[in-house]
C-alpha cells in the first residue's frame, strides 16, 4: 500500500462506510476506504449462491430505507447504474383460513385488506404520512433537536410502547395486529418490549410512501453505485486488506470504523482508554439470523395468490405467535414455528433467475451464535401457507449464524443489524456519549450500524459520523 497522507481512512465498505467516504470527499477531503473482502458492500453483496443463473442477495434484500434515505436521495446514484424495481405491494401477511393482509402504497387498498380495523390503521399513520420525509429525517438521526418536533413527539408517544400494547389499544381484530406485528418484528425485539412499536410504525409508514423496492440486478448494485460515485469524487478504495492494527494504515488524520464495536476495540486497543475498551466489549448484539436462499422451479405457490405481488411476505400467523418466536430467540430458545421473512425479488426483477424460474429468500431470528439447523422449521412454515413449496425447490443455500460471521465479521454471533436495539442501546449505541460517533481518541470515529440510527441499508450512520469527523478535521 502506498504510504500517502490521507485526511481520512475508513475501515469497511458497508453502506455506512461508503456513505461516510462520499460525504468526506464531497467536502474536499482525501479519503481512502479499506475493505477486508474482495468486493465492496458489507451486507450489500449479490452472488450465484445456488445454481448458475440464479442471483441471490447475500444479506440485505428489500430496501424501503434505501430508496427513502434522506441522504442517498440527494446523491446521483442513478447516474452510476442504480435502478430501483417497485413491486405492486410491500408486504403480504398470510393467515390461517382467511385471506392474506396486503400492505400497499394505497391506503384505501390496505384498509380494504385489513377490514374492520382499516380506519384505525389509517388513523394510526395519517399524522406521519402528512410529512413522511420529515419523520425519516428526524427518525434516522442521533438524539438532538429535531427539525419537526411536534411530528416526532406524536411519533414518540406511540413508538415508545411495546408493539403488543399498541396493537391491543388500537385494533380489535387479528388482521391489523398481525400486519403491524410483522412490520415491528424487523426490530428483532420481543414485541412486548418498550420501543418495539417504533420500527413497526416506521416500516408501516414507509409502506404507504413507496412499495418496498429491490435493486435491479441485486443489492450489490447499491454498493457499486455508491463506490463508483465515491471514486468519481477522487476517493480511493483498497480491497482485500483486513486491518488488524492501526499501524497497518497509511498516514492519516482520522480513521472511521465501519465495524462492530469489538473490532474497533481490538484494532485500536493500544490508543483507547482501557475502560472504554471494556465497555465496547460488553456491547450486546442480540439474536442471530438463519437464512436460506432458494433456486425455485416456479413461483412460490401461496394459497392466497396476492402474496406474489409483495416484495416481502411475513410468515408467522397472528401477533401472539410472532411475539413468541421473537421472544424465544432472545431467551436462547429455538421454536418449531418461527416467524419467517420471505423475499421474492425475482418476481419483479427478471435479471435474478433464468426464464420461467424464480429465486426465494427466507430467514428467521434465532438465538445468538446458534448452531441449530432451522431449515425444516422454516420450510414447514412456508409450506403452511404455500402448499407444495418444498416440491419446487431445485437447490438451497444455507447461511447459519456462523456463516454470517465468516462472511462479515461485523455480524457478531450472526447478528446482522449492528447490535440489539432495545432500550439500553437504542439511543446510546455503542456507548453513551454526547457525540455517539466519537471515541476518547480524537482521531478515531465509529460509523457502523452500531451507532445511531442503527441497522438498515440507509447510510445515515455514515453520514452523521462523517459530519462529526469533518468538525474535527476543520479544527485541525
C-alpha positions as CSV (number, residue, x, y, z in Angstrom):
1,X,0.0,0.0,0.0
2,X,1.3,3.5,-0.9
3,X,2.2,5.5,2.2
4,X,0.3,8.7,1.3
5,X,-1.2,11.3,3.5
6,X,-4.9,10.9,3.8
7,X,-7.3,13.2,5.6
8,X,-9.4,10.2,6.5
9,X,-9.2,6.4,6.3
10,X,-12.4,4.4,6.5
11,X,-12.2,0.7,7.6
12,X,-15.0,-1.2,6.0
13,X,-17.1,-0.6,2.9
14,X,-20.7,-1.3,4.0
15,X,-23.4,1.2,3.3
16,X,-22.2,3.4,6.1
17,X,-18.5,3.3,5.2
18,X,-19.2,4.2,1.6
19,X,-21.6,7.0,2.7
20,X,-19.1,8.4,5.1
21,X,-16.5,8.4,2.3
22,X,-18.8,10.2,-0.1
23,X,-19.7,12.9,2.5
24,X,-16.0,13.5,3.3
25,X,-14.9,13.5,-0.3
26,X,-17.7,16.0,-1.2
27,X,-16.0,18.3,1.3
28,X,-12.7,18.1,-0.5
29,X,-11.1,15.6,1.9
30,X,-8.6,13.0,0.6
31,X,-10.2,9.7,1.6
32,X,-9.2,6.0,1.5
33,X,-11.6,3.2,2.1
34,X,-10.0,-0.2,3.0
35,X,-12.1,-3.4,2.8
36,X,-11.2,-6.8,4.0
37,X,-13.2,-8.7,1.4
38,X,-12.6,-8.7,-2.4
39,X,-15.8,-6.9,-3.1
40,X,-17.5,-3.8,-1.8
41,X,-20.7,-3.6,0.1
42,X,-20.8,-5.3,3.5
43,X,-24.4,-6.6,3.6
44,X,-25.0,-5.3,0.0
45,X,-23.5,-8.2,-1.9
46,X,-25.0,-10.5,-4.6
47,X,-23.9,-13.8,-5.9
48,X,-24.9,-17.1,-7.6
49,X,-25.3,-19.0,-4.3
50,X,-27.3,-21.9,-5.6
51,X,-27.3,-22.7,-9.3
52,X,-25.9,-20.9,-12.4
53,X,-28.1,-18.0,-13.4
54,X,-29.9,-17.7,-10.0
55,X,-28.8,-14.4,-8.5
56,X,-29.2,-14.1,-4.7
57,X,-28.7,-11.2,-2.2
58,X,-26.4,-12.5,0.5
59,X,-27.8,-10.3,3.2
60,X,-29.9,-7.1,2.5
61,X,-32.7,-7.7,0.0
62,X,-35.6,-5.2,0.1
63,X,-34.8,-1.6,0.6
64,X,-37.5,0.9,1.8
65,X,-34.9,2.8,3.8
66,X,-32.6,2.8,0.9
67,X,-34.9,4.4,-1.6
68,X,-36.1,6.9,1.1
69,X,-32.8,7.6,2.7
70,X,-32.7,11.3,3.4
71,X,-29.0,11.4,2.3
72,X,-29.0,9.0,-0.6
73,X,-31.9,10.8,-2.2
74,X,-29.5,13.7,-2.7
75,X,-26.9,11.6,-4.5
76,X,-26.8,11.0,-8.3
77,X,-26.8,7.2,-7.8
78,X,-29.0,6.5,-10.8
79,X,-26.2,8.0,-13.0
80,X,-24.0,5.2,-11.6
81,X,-26.3,2.4,-12.5
82,X,-28.7,2.1,-9.5
83,X,-32.2,1.2,-10.6
84,X,-35.0,0.5,-8.1
85,X,-37.7,-2.0,-9.1
86,X,-41.0,-1.4,-7.3
87,X,-43.5,-4.3,-6.7
88,X,-47.3,-3.8,-6.6
89,X,-47.2,-4.3,-2.8
90,X,-44.7,-4.0,0.1
91,X,-45.9,-6.8,2.4
92,X,-48.2,-9.7,2.3
93,X,-49.1,-11.4,5.6
94,X,-50.8,-14.7,5.2
95,X,-53.1,-16.0,7.9
96,X,-54.7,-19.4,8.5
97,X,-58.1,-20.0,7.0
98,X,-58.6,-16.4,5.7
99,X,-57.2,-14.1,3.0
100,X,-53.7,-12.6,3.5
101,X,-53.4,-9.0,4.6
102,X,-51.7,-6.8,2.0
103,X,-49.8,-3.6,2.7
104,X,-49.5,-1.3,-0.4
105,X,-48.8,2.3,-1.1
106,X,-52.5,2.8,-1.4
107,X,-54.1,3.5,2.0
108,X,-57.5,2.5,0.5
109,X,-56.3,-0.8,-0.7
110,X,-54.6,-1.6,2.6
111,X,-57.7,-0.6,4.6
112,X,-59.8,-2.9,2.4
113,X,-57.4,-5.7,3.0
114,X,-57.4,-5.2,6.8
115,X,-61.2,-5.0,7.1
116,X,-62.9,-3.7,10.3
117,X,-59.7,-2.1,11.6
118,X,-58.9,-0.3,8.4
119,X,-60.0,3.1,9.6
120,X,-57.9,2.6,12.8
121,X,-54.9,1.7,10.7
122,X,-55.3,4.9,8.7
123,X,-55.7,7.0,11.9
124,X,-52.5,5.5,13.4
125,X,-50.4,6.5,10.4
126,X,-52.1,9.6,9.0
127,X,-50.1,12.1,11.2
128,X,-46.9,10.7,9.8
129,X,-48.0,10.5,6.2
130,X,-48.5,14.3,6.1
131,X,-44.7,14.7,6.3
132,X,-43.1,11.3,5.9
133,X,-39.7,12.7,4.8
134,X,-39.6,14.9,7.9
135,X,-40.3,11.8,10.0
136,X,-37.5,9.9,8.3
137,X,-35.1,12.8,8.7
138,X,-35.7,13.0,12.4
139,X,-36.1,9.3,13.0
140,X,-32.8,8.4,11.2
141,X,-30.6,10.7,13.2
142,X,-29.0,10.7,16.7
143,X,-30.6,12.3,19.7
144,X,-30.8,16.1,19.4
145,X,-33.1,18.9,18.5
146,X,-35.5,17.6,15.8
147,X,-36.4,19.6,12.7
148,X,-40.1,18.6,13.2
149,X,-40.5,18.5,17.0
150,X,-44.3,18.2,17.0
151,X,-44.3,15.4,14.4
152,X,-41.5,13.5,16.3
153,X,-43.3,13.9,19.6
154,X,-46.5,12.4,18.1
155,X,-44.5,9.5,16.7
156,X,-42.6,9.0,20.0
157,X,-45.8,8.7,22.1
158,X,-46.7,5.6,20.1
159,X,-43.2,4.4,19.3
160,X,-42.2,4.1,22.9
161,X,-44.8,1.4,23.6
162,X,-44.4,-2.3,23.1
163,X,-45.9,-3.4,19.7
164,X,-48.2,-5.8,21.5
165,X,-49.6,-3.0,23.7
166,X,-50.1,-0.5,20.8
167,X,-51.8,-3.2,18.7
168,X,-54.1,-4.1,21.6
169,X,-55.0,-0.5,22.2
170,X,-55.7,0.4,18.6
171,X,-57.1,-2.7,16.9
172,X,-60.0,-5.0,17.6
173,X,-59.2,-7.9,15.3
174,X,-56.3,-10.2,14.3
175,X,-55.7,-8.9,10.8
176,X,-54.4,-5.4,11.6
177,X,-52.5,-6.7,14.7
178,X,-50.7,-9.3,12.6
179,X,-49.8,-6.8,9.9
180,X,-48.3,-4.4,12.4
181,X,-46.5,-7.3,14.3
182,X,-44.8,-8.3,11.1
183,X,-43.5,-4.8,10.5
184,X,-42.5,-4.4,14.1
185,X,-40.5,-7.7,14.0
186,X,-37.9,-6.1,11.8
187,X,-36.7,-4.6,15.0
188,X,-35.5,-8.0,16.1
189,X,-37.0,-7.3,19.5
190,X,-39.6,-9.2,21.5
191,X,-42.8,-7.4,20.6
192,X,-43.7,-6.9,24.3
193,X,-40.5,-4.8,24.9
194,X,-40.7,-1.0,25.0
195,X,-40.0,0.8,21.7
196,X,-40.7,-2.3,19.6
197,X,-43.6,-0.3,18.1
198,X,-41.1,2.2,16.7
199,X,-39.9,0.1,13.8
200,X,-43.4,-1.1,13.1
201,X,-44.6,2.4,12.8
202,X,-41.7,3.4,10.6
203,X,-42.0,0.4,8.3
204,X,-45.7,0.7,8.0
205,X,-45.4,4.4,7.2
206,X,-42.8,3.7,4.5
207,X,-45.1,1.1,3.0
208,X,-47.6,3.9,2.3
209,X,-44.9,6.2,0.8
210,X,-43.4,3.6,-1.6
211,X,-43.9,-0.1,-2.3
212,X,-40.8,-1.6,-0.8
213,X,-38.3,-2.0,-3.8
214,X,-35.4,-4.2,-4.7
215,X,-32.3,-3.1,-6.6
216,X,-32.2,-4.3,-10.2
217,X,-29.6,-6.9,-10.6
218,X,-29.2,-7.4,-6.8
219,X,-28.3,-5.4,-3.7
220,X,-24.7,-5.3,-4.9
221,X,-25.9,-2.6,-7.4
222,X,-26.3,-0.2,-4.5
223,X,-22.7,-0.8,-3.4
224,X,-21.4,-0.4,-6.9
225,X,-23.2,2.9,-7.4
226,X,-22.0,4.3,-4.1
227,X,-18.5,3.1,-4.8
228,X,-18.3,4.5,-8.3
229,X,-19.7,7.8,-7.1
230,X,-17.1,7.9,-4.3
231,X,-14.3,7.2,-6.9
232,X,-15.6,10.0,-9.1
233,X,-15.1,12.4,-6.2
234,X,-11.4,11.5,-6.0
235,X,-11.7,8.8,-3.3
236,X,-9.6,5.7,-3.3
237,X,-10.5,2.1,-2.4
238,X,-8.2,-0.8,-1.4
239,X,-9.9,-4.2,-1.2
240,X,-8.6,-7.5,0.2
241,X,-7.0,-5.7,3.1
242,X,-8.2,-6.9,6.5
243,X,-7.0,-4.3,9.1
244,X,-5.6,-5.9,12.3
245,X,-4.0,-2.8,13.8
246,X,-3.8,1.0,13.3
247,X,-0.1,0.6,12.4
248,X,-1.0,-1.1,9.2
249,X,-2.8,2.0,7.9
250,X,-1.1,4.7,5.8
251,X,-0.6,8.2,7.3
252,X,-3.9,9.8,8.2
253,X,-5.6,12.5,10.3
254,X,-8.7,10.5,11.3
255,X,-10.0,6.9,11.0
256,X,-13.7,6.0,10.8
257,X,-14.6,2.4,11.6
258,X,-17.5,0.8,9.7
259,X,-17.1,-2.2,12.0
260,X,-18.7,-3.6,15.1
261,X,-17.5,-2.3,18.5
262,X,-15.5,-5.4,19.2
263,X,-13.3,-5.0,16.1
264,X,-12.8,-1.3,17.0
265,X,-11.7,-2.3,20.5
266,X,-9.2,-4.9,19.0
267,X,-7.7,-2.8,16.2
268,X,-7.3,0.4,18.3
269,X,-6.8,-1.2,21.7
270,X,-3.4,0.5,22.2
271,X,-4.7,4.0,21.7
272,X,-8.0,3.9,23.6
273,X,-8.6,4.0,27.3
274,X,-8.9,0.6,29.0
275,X,-12.2,1.4,30.5
276,X,-13.7,2.4,27.1
277,X,-12.3,-0.8,25.5
278,X,-14.0,-2.9,28.3
279,X,-17.3,-1.1,27.6
280,X,-17.1,-1.8,23.8
281,X,-16.5,-5.4,24.5
282,X,-19.7,-5.6,26.7
283,X,-21.8,-4.4,23.8
284,X,-25.0,-6.5,23.3
285,X,-25.5,-7.9,19.8
286,X,-28.9,-9.6,20.2
287,X,-30.4,-12.6,18.3
288,X,-28.9,-14.0,15.2
289,X,-30.3,-14.9,11.8
290,X,-30.6,-18.2,10.0
291,X,-31.2,-17.7,6.2
292,X,-31.9,-19.9,3.2
293,X,-31.6,-18.9,-0.4
294,X,-33.6,-21.0,-2.9
295,X,-33.4,-21.7,-6.6
296,X,-37.1,-22.5,-7.5
297,X,-38.7,-24.2,-10.4
298,X,-41.6,-21.7,-10.4
299,X,-43.2,-19.0,-8.2
300,X,-43.9,-19.8,-4.6
301,X,-47.4,-21.5,-4.6
302,X,-49.0,-19.2,-2.0
303,X,-52.5,-20.2,-1.1
304,X,-53.5,-16.6,-1.5
305,X,-52.0,-15.7,-4.9
306,X,-51.9,-12.0,-3.9
307,X,-48.9,-12.8,-1.9
308,X,-46.9,-12.8,-5.2
309,X,-47.5,-9.1,-5.5
310,X,-45.4,-8.3,-2.5
311,X,-41.6,-8.0,-2.3
312,X,-41.8,-9.2,1.4
313,X,-44.0,-11.9,2.9
314,X,-44.3,-12.1,6.7
315,X,-44.9,-15.7,7.6
316,X,-45.9,-16.5,11.1
317,X,-49.6,-16.0,11.7
318,X,-51.1,-13.9,14.4
319,X,-49.2,-11.4,16.7
320,X,-49.1,-13.8,19.6
321,X,-47.2,-16.4,17.5
322,X,-44.8,-13.7,16.2
323,X,-44.1,-12.4,19.6
324,X,-43.5,-15.9,21.0
325,X,-41.0,-16.6,18.2
326,X,-39.1,-13.3,18.6
327,X,-39.1,-13.5,22.4
328,X,-37.8,-17.1,22.3
329,X,-34.8,-16.0,20.2
330,X,-33.9,-13.5,22.8
331,X,-34.1,-16.2,25.5
332,X,-31.9,-18.6,23.6
333,X,-34.8,-20.9,22.7
334,X,-35.4,-22.4,19.2
335,X,-39.1,-22.7,18.2
336,X,-40.8,-25.2,15.9
337,X,-42.9,-22.4,14.2
338,X,-40.6,-19.4,13.8
339,X,-41.6,-16.1,12.3
340,X,-40.1,-16.1,8.8
341,X,-39.5,-13.3,6.4
342,X,-39.6,-14.3,2.8
343,X,-38.4,-12.1,-0.1
344,X,-39.2,-12.9,-3.7
345,X,-37.0,-10.5,-5.7
346,X,-37.2,-12.4,-9.0
347,X,-41.0,-11.9,-9.2
348,X,-40.2,-8.2,-10.0
349,X,-36.6,-8.2,-11.2
350,X,-36.2,-10.6,-14.2
351,X,-32.4,-10.4,-14.0
352,X,-32.4,-12.6,-10.9
353,X,-33.3,-16.1,-12.4
354,X,-33.5,-18.0,-15.7
355,X,-36.7,-17.6,-17.7
356,X,-39.6,-19.3,-16.0
357,X,-37.6,-19.9,-12.8
358,X,-37.6,-17.9,-9.6
359,X,-35.4,-17.2,-6.6
360,X,-36.5,-17.3,-3.0
361,X,-35.0,-15.9,0.2
362,X,-36.2,-16.8,3.7
363,X,-34.8,-16.2,7.2
364,X,-35.8,-16.3,10.8
365,X,-34.3,-14.9,14.0
366,X,-32.6,-17.4,16.2
367,X,-30.6,-17.3,19.5
368,X,-27.2,-15.5,19.3
369,X,-24.5,-17.8,17.9
370,X,-27.0,-20.6,17.3
371,X,-25.8,-23.7,15.6
372,X,-29.2,-25.4,15.1
373,X,-30.3,-26.2,11.6
374,X,-33.6,-24.4,11.1
375,X,-34.2,-25.5,7.5
376,X,-37.1,-27.8,8.3
377,X,-38.8,-25.4,10.6
378,X,-38.6,-22.5,8.1
379,X,-39.8,-24.6,5.2
380,X,-42.7,-26.1,7.2
381,X,-43.8,-22.5,8.0
382,X,-43.7,-21.5,4.3
383,X,-45.5,-24.8,3.3
384,X,-48.2,-24.0,5.8
385,X,-49.3,-21.0,3.7
386,X,-47.9,-22.2,0.3
387,X,-48.7,-25.9,-0.1
388,X,-46.3,-27.6,-2.5
389,X,-43.4,-25.2,-1.8
390,X,-41.0,-28.0,-1.0
391,X,-41.7,-29.7,-4.3
392,X,-40.5,-26.7,-6.4
393,X,-37.1,-26.3,-4.6
394,X,-34.3,-27.0,-7.1
395,X,-31.4,-26.1,-4.8
396,X,-30.9,-24.3,-1.5
397,X,-28.0,-22.4,0.1
398,X,-27.9,-22.2,3.9
399,X,-26.4,-19.3,5.8
400,X,-26.1,-20.1,9.5
401,X,-25.2,-17.5,12.2
402,X,-21.6,-18.8,12.0
403,X,-21.7,-18.5,8.2
404,X,-22.8,-14.9,8.5
405,X,-20.0,-14.0,10.9
406,X,-17.5,-15.7,8.5
407,X,-18.9,-13.7,5.6
408,X,-18.8,-10.4,7.5
409,X,-17.0,-10.1,10.9
410,X,-19.4,-7.3,11.8
411,X,-22.1,-9.9,12.2
412,X,-21.0,-11.0,15.7
413,X,-22.7,-14.3,16.6
414,X,-24.8,-14.0,13.5
415,X,-26.4,-10.7,14.5
416,X,-26.8,-8.8,11.2
417,X,-28.1,-5.4,12.3
418,X,-25.3,-3.9,14.3
419,X,-26.5,-4.9,17.7
420,X,-29.6,-5.1,19.9
421,X,-31.9,-2.0,19.6
422,X,-33.5,-2.4,23.0
423,X,-34.0,0.5,25.4
424,X,-30.4,0.0,26.8
425,X,-28.8,0.6,23.4
426,X,-31.5,2.3,21.2
427,X,-30.2,5.8,21.9
428,X,-26.7,5.1,23.2
429,X,-25.1,2.9,20.7
430,X,-22.4,1.8,21.1
431,X,-21.7,3.7,24.3
432,X,-23.4,6.7,25.9
433,X,-21.6,9.8,24.6
434,X,-22.7,13.3,23.6
435,X,-21.3,12.5,20.2
436,X,-22.0,8.8,19.7
437,X,-19.7,8.6,16.6
438,X,-16.6,9.9,18.5
439,X,-14.3,8.0,20.8
440,X,-12.0,9.1,23.6
441,X,-9.2,9.3,21.0
442,X,-9.9,12.5,18.9
443,X,-8.6,10.8,15.7
444,X,-10.9,7.8,15.9
445,X,-14.6,7.5,15.0
446,X,-17.2,4.7,14.5
447,X,-19.7,4.9,11.7
448,X,-21.2,1.5,11.5
449,X,-24.8,0.2,12.2
450,X,-23.7,0.0,15.9
451,X,-24.2,3.8,16.0
452,X,-27.5,5.8,15.7
453,X,-29.8,5.3,14.0
454,X,-28.9,1.6,13.8
455,X,-29.2,-1.2,11.3
456,X,-30.6,-0.9,7.8
457,X,-29.3,0.0,4.4
458,X,-29.7,3.8,4.5
459,X,-26.2,5.2,5.1
460,X,-27.3,7.6,7.8
461,X,-24.8,6.3,10.4
462,X,-22.0,7.0,8.0
463,X,-23.4,10.4,7.1
464,X,-23.6,11.7,10.7
465,X,-20.2,10.1,11.6
466,X,-18.6,11.9,8.7
467,X,-20.2,15.2,9.9
468,X,-18.6,14.5,13.3
469,X,-15.2,13.8,11.7
470,X,-15.4,16.9,9.5
471,X,-15.7,19.1,12.6
472,X,-12.5,17.6,13.9
473,X,-10.7,17.9,10.6
474,X,-11.7,21.5,10.2
475,X,-10.4,22.3,13.7
476,X,-7.0,20.9,12.6
